[in-house]
Amino acid sequence: MERQNKENEMQPNHVSEWRELALRIDDGLQITLLWCRLGDRVKVAVRDERTREHFELEVRASEALSAFYHPFAHRAARRLPATPTPAAPSRRLRTPDPHAPPTNAWDDAEEWA
């Protein structure tokens, strides 16, 4: 019993590493802007109170407010087609990297360099 108490004392209490920066509720949708100090990451969490559906979307810091106000547009921009369209390979076309951050014409590219 003493050993278990010592182990519990040694383990830190894990408080959520995500901090709420902004919250808005509109027409049953709860949209939260969150920031994580570890790694300096930002994400938007969306929850539909009527259907209980939810999703989270990690975004660049420079896109945070845009994603907070337009989360569905940012989510749609990141979706890949469910089935690739068959096409002959072309040297002019580049296959997008699924792990690359989304492109944004208004974003400063040096942030991801």
Secondary structure, DSSP 8 states (H G I E B T S, - for coil): -HHHHHHHHHS-----SEEEEEEEEETTEEEEEEEETTTTEEEEEEEETTT--EEEEEE-GGGHHHHHH-HHHHHHHH---SS-------SSS----TTS----TTS-GGGG-
